[in-house]
Amino acid sequence: MNNQQEAPARGGNENAKDLMSSLLGTFRDSKNMSKNRRAYLAWVEANGERETEHTTGVFVREVAGREYPVLTVYVDNRICMIDFLAQREIYRARLSEQGLEFSDLEFKLDKYNRHTGKEATSSEKQAQGQKEEKKDFPELTEEEKSQISELVSDLSEPLKSTAYKAIEASFRQKKSL
């Protein structure tokens, strides 16, 4: 007898993506999985990193009179919501390739902001409708104020005060740089 035994090959010949796909396929085919969970797994598998990163959840909604349900995808910011909405037919086709048919895709802003672990950038705060902290800008000199007054002197009154405030804010912002 030969005392040397071959060490079993670790992982076999399949790569990790193939293993995960077969595993996810097994889970997706499970009778115990909810339609929401199945839709989420298909969404993750069918789409790229950006879509997955900004998706906070999905919901499958049956609609009377439609052959297929509607998929609502919740996203973490308004910019992604608009981008995803523009590409919804592409997403429907991708999900169809995964074996899930939907009559429509809706994209909604997640009001609970489930990605709270990430600090939102300034543009993301604006996209979510949050106001940025006001910065204290330096006061203008009398010369700068008179220059603004001269610029708006030919305007009628309701427009004059609004234009003065806008120009003043612009001057103060430029002065802070």
Rosetta silent file (secondary structure, phi, psi, omega in degrees, C-alpha in Angstrom):
SEQUENCE: MNNQQEAPARGGNENAKDLMSSLLGTFRDSKNMSKNRRAYLAWVEANGERETEHTTGVFVREVAGREYPVLTVYVDNRICMIDFLAQREIYRARLSEQGLEFSDLEFKLDKYNRHTGKEATSSEKQAQGQKEEKKDFPELTEEEKSQISELVSDLSEPLKSTAYKAIEASFRQKKSL
SCORE:     score description
SCORE:     0.000 S_00000001
   1 L     0.000  145.490 -179.951    0.000    0.000    0.000 S_00000001
   2 L   -94.001  121.706 -178.481    1.138    3.460   -0.749 S_00000001
   3 L   -77.175  -14.839  179.736    1.155    5.678    2.343 S_00000001
   4 L   -85.048  124.909  176.693    1.144    8.832    0.275 S_00000001
   5 L  -113.130  142.831  178.458   -2.314   10.103   -0.434 S_00000001
   6 L   -72.853  136.406  176.443   -3.027   12.878   -2.834 S_00000001
   7 L   -71.163  135.764  179.954   -4.292   16.004   -1.196 S_00000001
   8 L   -64.833  141.624  178.450   -7.779   16.781   -2.441 S_00000001
   9 L   -67.695  133.905 -179.178   -7.922   19.734   -4.806 S_00000001
  10 L   -88.403  124.962  175.430   -9.402   22.744   -3.076 S_00000001
  11 L    85.615  -10.643  178.688  -12.251   24.403   -4.892 S_00000001
  12 L    65.515 -153.697 -177.445  -12.237   22.074   -7.852 S_00000001
  13 L   -96.436   -1.846 -177.090  -12.220   23.469  -11.339 S_00000001
  14 L   -90.633  142.303  176.373  -14.991   26.014  -10.845 S_00000001
  15 L   -86.553  171.126 -173.702  -14.250   29.652  -10.187 S_00000001
  16 H   -62.159  -38.248 -178.312  -15.943   31.653   -7.438 S_00000001
  17 H   -64.059  -41.605  178.635  -18.396   33.429   -9.757 S_00000001
  18 H   -63.806  -40.432  179.165  -19.670   30.112  -11.134 S_00000001
  19 H   -63.437  -44.774 -179.463  -20.054   28.747   -7.610 S_00000001
  20 H   -65.778  -40.424  179.563  -21.956   31.840   -6.449 S_00000001
  21 H   -62.149  -42.719  179.526  -24.188   31.804   -9.523 S_00000001
  22 H   -67.521  -36.955  178.780  -25.110   28.175   -8.946 S_00000001
  23 H   -66.716  -46.939  178.678  -25.695   28.868   -5.258 S_00000001
  24 H   -63.406  -37.423  177.173  -27.860   31.919   -5.959 S_00000001
  25 H   -61.163  -40.221  178.311  -29.713   29.930   -8.606 S_00000001
  26 H   -63.901  -44.695  179.127  -30.462   27.253   -6.036 S_00000001
  27 H   -65.398  -40.785 -177.467  -31.747   29.835   -3.571 S_00000001
  28 H   -64.720  -32.047 -179.958  -33.790   31.628   -6.239 S_00000001
  29 L   -81.028   -7.643 -177.945  -35.479   28.356   -7.177 S_00000001
  30 L   -63.626  136.808  179.425  -36.347   27.672   -3.553 S_00000001
  31 L   -72.310  -21.608 -176.703  -40.065   27.486   -2.871 S_00000001
  32 L   -84.553  -10.529 -176.347  -39.556   29.132    0.529 S_00000001
  33 L   -79.726  136.682  179.115  -38.029   32.353   -0.830 S_00000001
  34 L   -71.360  158.116  179.657  -40.298   35.394   -0.986 S_00000001
  35 H   -66.888  -28.582  176.685  -40.882   37.097   -4.312 S_00000001
  36 H   -67.711  -43.819  179.869  -39.242   40.243   -2.925 S_00000001
  37 H   -66.186  -41.104  178.729  -36.071   38.366   -1.978 S_00000001
  38 H   -62.720  -41.597  179.288  -36.013   36.573   -5.321 S_00000001
  39 H   -66.213  -39.324  179.153  -36.397   39.939   -7.118 S_00000001
  40 H   -63.996  -44.842  178.891  -33.597   41.480   -5.042 S_00000001
  41 H   -62.744  -40.260  177.860  -31.199   38.639   -5.842 S_00000001
  42 H   -65.928  -39.657  178.529  -32.050   38.898   -9.543 S_00000001
  43 H   -61.462  -45.691 -179.672  -31.551   42.694   -9.412 S_00000001
  44 H   -64.818  -42.885 -177.476  -28.109   42.293   -7.825 S_00000001
  45 H   -71.277  -33.980 -174.659  -27.063   39.562  -10.225 S_00000001
  46 H   -83.492  -21.606 -172.863  -28.369   41.343  -13.353 S_00000001
  47 L  -116.076  171.734 -174.828  -26.965   44.799  -12.677 S_00000001
  48 L   -83.120 -175.319 -176.976  -23.648   46.427  -12.014 S_00000001
  49 H   -64.127  -39.554 -178.318  -21.864   47.635   -8.923 S_00000001
  50 H   -62.537  -46.788 -179.735  -23.340   51.155   -9.085 S_00000001
  51 H   -62.345  -44.201 -179.175  -26.924   49.908   -9.135 S_00000001
  52 H   -64.789  -41.900 -177.634  -26.263   47.451   -6.324 S_00000001
  53 H   -63.899  -34.581 -175.406  -24.436   50.024   -4.203 S_00000001
  54 H   -98.670    0.771  177.781  -27.277   52.551   -4.376 S_00000001
  55 E   -88.963  128.058  178.801  -30.181   50.095   -4.007 S_00000001
  56 E  -105.247  -12.795  177.520  -31.595   49.918   -0.504 S_00000001
  57 E   172.512  166.978  176.130  -34.432   47.501   -1.226 S_00000001
  58 E  -135.105  157.232  178.261  -37.008   46.214   -3.693 S_00000001
  59 E  -143.397  128.466  178.350  -40.708   45.504   -3.495 S_00000001
  60 E   -98.051  122.889 -176.003  -42.815   43.395   -5.872 S_00000001
  61 E  -122.112  124.810  175.816  -46.377   44.704   -6.165 S_00000001
  62 L   -78.271  136.917  179.389  -49.218   42.912   -7.922 S_00000001
  63 L  -122.962  126.619 -179.826  -51.455   45.236   -9.938 S_00000001
  64 L   -60.864  135.395  177.511  -54.990   44.266  -10.926 S_00000001
  65 L    89.862   -4.842  177.876  -55.432   44.076  -14.676 S_00000001
  66 L  -111.208  143.706 -178.619  -51.739   43.574  -15.466 S_00000001
  67 L   -69.442  -39.179 -177.528  -50.220   40.295  -16.490 S_00000001
  68 L  -116.953  155.609  179.100  -46.971   40.890  -14.591 S_00000001
  69 L   -73.798  172.577  176.641  -46.261   42.642  -11.271 S_00000001
  70 E  -104.312  135.669  176.875  -44.524   46.014  -10.834 S_00000001
  71 E  -102.282  121.793  174.648  -41.048   46.118   -9.279 S_00000001
  72 E  -101.839  124.295  179.941  -40.342   49.091   -7.028 S_00000001
  73 E  -110.805  123.958  178.848  -36.640   49.695   -6.420 S_00000001
  74 E   -94.550  130.530 -177.939  -35.684   51.952   -3.506 S_00000001
  75 E  -121.624  163.378 -172.687  -32.492   53.968   -3.961 S_00000001
  76 L   -90.841   -8.034  175.737  -30.448   56.122   -1.606 S_00000001
  77 L  -151.749  158.004 -173.525  -30.336   59.385   -3.583 S_00000001
  78 H   -66.979  -34.249 -179.374  -32.359   61.358   -6.086 S_00000001
  79 H   -62.384  -46.506  177.968  -29.640   61.457   -8.770 S_00000001
  80 H   -64.488  -37.620  179.211  -29.541   57.658   -8.973 S_00000001
  81 H   -58.292  -44.536 -179.588  -33.314   57.532   -8.967 S_00000001
  82 H   -68.666  -44.055  178.359  -33.412   59.730  -12.074 S_00000001
  83 H   -61.146  -45.770 -178.235  -30.559   57.842  -13.791 S_00000001
  84 H   -66.260  -37.832  179.082  -32.123   54.464  -13.098 S_00000001
  85 H   -61.070  -39.516  179.760  -35.531   55.684  -14.265 S_00000001
  86 H   -66.074  -23.831 -176.988  -34.029   56.689  -17.609 S_00000001
  87 L  -108.696   18.144 -171.223  -32.650   53.156  -18.031 S_00000001
  88 H   -62.251  -32.056  179.016  -35.629   51.183  -16.748 S_00000001
  89 H   -67.798  -34.540  176.033  -36.264   49.319  -20.020 S_00000001
  90 H   -64.634  -43.871  179.181  -32.676   48.047  -19.971 S_00000001
  91 H   -64.127  -39.254  177.847  -33.165   46.861  -16.397 S_00000001
  92 H   -61.269  -41.646  179.203  -36.440   45.144  -17.348 S_00000001
  93 H   -64.958  -41.415  178.736  -34.662   43.272  -20.139 S_00000001
  94 H   -62.815  -42.722  179.549  -31.853   42.217  -17.781 S_00000001
  95 H   -67.574  -33.600  176.842  -34.356   40.957  -15.204 S_00000001
  96 H   -63.555  -38.763  175.705  -36.221   39.115  -17.944 S_00000001
  97 H   -63.724  -26.527  177.551  -32.973   37.305  -18.797 S_00000001
  98 L   -83.210   -3.666  177.822  -32.845   36.277  -15.120 S_00000001
  99 L    95.859   10.586  178.925  -36.314   34.761  -15.479 S_00000001
 100 L  -116.328  125.922  179.779  -38.347   37.523  -13.827 S_00000001
 101 L  -107.424  134.560  176.644  -40.931   39.479  -15.813 S_00000001
 102 L  -131.870  142.651  178.667  -42.299   42.833  -14.639 S_00000001
 103 L   -74.972  -26.743 -179.744  -44.866   45.076  -16.314 S_00000001
 104 E  -160.136  157.195  173.229  -43.040   48.169  -15.043 S_00000001
 105 E  -118.176  131.922  175.504  -40.147   49.310  -12.885 S_00000001
 106 E  -114.672  145.067  175.645  -40.556   52.170  -10.418 S_00000001
 107 E  -122.829  126.808 -178.082  -37.694   53.908   -8.650 S_00000001
 108 E  -128.776  151.155  177.009  -38.335   55.661   -5.360 S_00000001
 109 E   -77.166  129.477 -179.985  -36.181   57.524   -2.897 S_00000001
 110 L   -72.942  110.525 -176.113  -35.695   55.542    0.310 S_00000001
 111 L   -72.988  -14.872  179.183  -37.160   57.799    2.976 S_00000001
 112 L   -93.923   -7.118  178.329  -35.413   55.842    5.739 S_00000001
 113 L    44.981   68.809 -175.300  -31.960   56.242    4.111 S_00000001
 114 L   -68.492   -8.818  177.235  -30.741   52.759    4.999 S_00000001
 115 L   -96.562   47.855 -175.501  -27.195   53.597    3.891 S_00000001
 116 L   -72.469  -13.957  178.499  -26.594   55.762    6.952 S_00000001
 117 L   -68.147  -21.298  179.830  -23.116   54.330    7.513 S_00000001
 118 L   -94.547  138.376  175.134  -21.847   56.431    4.616 S_00000001
 119 L   -81.549  124.054 -178.412  -21.394   60.166    5.039 S_00000001
 120 L   -70.828  139.365  176.192  -23.265   61.937    2.269 S_00000001
 121 L   -79.533  172.327 -179.033  -21.276   64.278    0.067 S_00000001
 122 H   -58.509  -44.918 -178.938  -22.433   67.796   -0.681 S_00000001
 123 H   -67.479  -35.272  177.556  -23.956   66.803   -4.029 S_00000001
 124 H   -68.327  -37.525  177.370  -25.721   63.822   -2.446 S_00000001
 125 H   -62.611  -42.387  178.061  -27.160   66.065    0.278 S_00000001
 126 H   -65.054  -39.755 -179.788  -28.491   68.410   -2.395 S_00000001
 127 H   -64.342  -31.075  179.971  -29.870   65.442   -4.339 S_00000001
 128 L   -89.079    1.918  178.071  -31.712   64.278   -1.227 S_00000001
 129 L    81.132   12.686  178.675  -33.102   67.756   -0.629 S_00000001
 130 L   -87.739  143.004  178.449  -31.017   68.377    2.475 S_00000001
 131 L   -86.116  142.006  176.304  -29.609   71.839    3.012 S_00000001
 132 L   -79.599  156.471  177.311  -25.923   72.313    3.420 S_00000001
 133 L   -62.529  138.103  177.932  -24.595   74.188    6.412 S_00000001
 134 L   -76.074  135.917  176.704  -24.434   77.906    5.751 S_00000001
 135 L   -94.005  146.041  175.946  -20.960   79.317    5.644 S_00000001
 136 L   -83.634  115.002  179.298  -20.225   82.696    7.144 S_00000001
 137 L   -95.929  152.498 -179.543  -19.052   84.922    4.335 S_00000001
 138 L   -66.775  149.946  177.849  -17.152   88.148    4.951 S_00000001
 139 L   -71.184  154.368  179.201  -19.049   91.421    5.025 S_00000001
 140 L   -88.774  152.729  176.184  -18.766   93.794    2.077 S_00000001
 141 L   -78.049  166.360  178.078  -17.124   97.183    2.252 S_00000001
 142 H   -62.344  -34.175  179.509  -19.125  100.375    1.664 S_00000001
 143 H   -64.887  -42.651  179.230  -17.413  100.695   -1.722 S_00000001
 144 H   -67.332  -38.803  178.118  -18.583   97.209   -2.766 S_00000001
 145 H   -64.348  -41.483  178.949  -22.125   97.931   -1.549 S_00000001
 146 H   -68.330  -32.897  177.081  -22.282  101.164   -3.555 S_00000001
 147 H   -63.944  -41.911  178.251  -20.964   99.303   -6.603 S_00000001
 148 H   -66.062  -42.077  178.916  -23.842   96.802   -6.294 S_00000001
 149 H   -59.698  -39.147  178.505  -26.347   99.642   -5.815 S_00000001
 150 H   -65.514  -38.614 -179.818  -25.087  101.224   -9.002 S_00000001
 151 H   -64.685  -34.953 -176.082  -25.487   97.933  -10.885 S_00000001
 152 H  -100.665    4.246 -173.879  -29.164   97.563   -9.898 S_00000001
 153 L   -61.295  -28.867 -177.319  -30.139  101.251  -10.010 S_00000001
 154 L   -85.886   -3.303 -177.177  -31.976  100.962  -13.355 S_00000001
 155 L   -87.437  154.758  176.083  -34.207   98.078  -12.227 S_00000001
 156 L   -75.485  161.945 -167.274  -37.795   98.363  -10.946 S_00000001
 157 H   -58.028  -50.057 -176.306  -38.343   97.839   -7.212 S_00000001
 158 H   -61.969  -37.837 -179.368  -39.378   94.203   -6.754 S_00000001
 159 H   -75.042  -32.529 -176.392  -36.551   93.058   -9.024 S_00000001
 160 H   -60.479  -47.494 -177.856  -34.098   95.597   -7.633 S_00000001
 161 H   -69.273  -37.973  178.353  -34.034   94.197   -4.078 S_00000001
 162 H   -65.744  -44.701  179.364  -33.841   90.590   -5.289 S_00000001
 163 H   -64.308  -39.874  179.634  -31.004   91.395   -7.697 S_00000001
 164 H   -60.512  -46.388 -179.504  -29.174   93.351   -4.980 S_00000001
 165 H   -63.271  -40.215 -179.235  -29.343   90.365   -2.592 S_00000001
 166 H   -66.677  -45.149 -179.863  -28.186   87.946   -5.290 S_00000001
 167 H   -66.920  -39.149  178.349  -25.243   90.113   -6.352 S_00000001
 168 H   -61.585  -44.239  178.889  -24.318   90.762   -2.722 S_00000001
 169 H   -62.787  -40.189  179.332  -24.286   87.015   -2.001 S_00000001
 170 H   -64.923  -44.894  178.238  -22.143   86.429   -5.068 S_00000001
 171 H   -59.980  -45.679 -178.437  -19.666   89.136   -4.049 S_00000001
 172 H   -63.938  -39.886  179.274  -19.452   87.762   -0.500 S_00000001
 173 H   -65.215  -43.992  179.034  -18.914   84.217   -1.755 S_00000001
 174 H   -65.720  -34.362 -179.914  -16.147   85.316   -4.153 S_00000001
 175 H   -67.325  -27.706 -178.495  -14.552   87.363   -1.408 S_00000001
 176 H   -77.786  -17.209 -177.416  -14.322   84.269    0.819 S_00000001
 177 L   -75.364    0.000    0.000  -12.293   82.319   -1.747 S_00000001
